[in-house]
Amino acid sequence: MSRFTLATALALALALALSALPAAAQQAPDTPFQMPRADDPAPGAPSDDAPAGSVLEGFLMELFDRAQPHLEGLAEDMGGLMEEYRPMLDDLGRLMDDIGNYELPPERLANGDILIRRKPGAPPPPPVENLMPRSPGALPPGHPPLSDPPSPPPLLPQIEL
């Protein structure tokens, strides 16, 4: 599973788990305990007049209650991972400009290289000089050193809709 898909699934699961918290907090006020009658259904058992959605809702609530500690730990791990990858993702974003200018899905070659082809009608990509390497040793061999950092390209879509 890709990291983006995993992050999206995590965000969705966390949002659903957190939306269940207010419902759990609205329990009945403190009332004295009353012994249930013998013909009363068991607590949590679906009743005949209950809508079918309540069974699914109960299942999902139990699932998220069990998964919540694991999701919180995963969210902490993913937060650190995203901070670690942020500079590389920023570089990739400047290199690619608008993701809509590229064909999907990317192509993987036998040697492991991944090709993301530019669409035939897309405007020209931004010049490579607009990219700033993170360290002086990151320049390709024979490339002259950069003096002043160029201004970043505008953050506007390059395709007319």
Secondary structure, 3 states (H helix, E strand, C coil): CCHHHHHHHHHHHHHHHHHHHHHHHCCCCCCCCCCCCCCCCCCCCCCCCCCHHHHHHHHHHHHHHHHHHHHHHHHHHHHHHHHHHHHHHHHHHHHHCCHHHECCCCEECCCCCEECCECCCCCCCCCHHHCCCCCHHHCCCCCCCCCCCCCCCCCCCCCCC
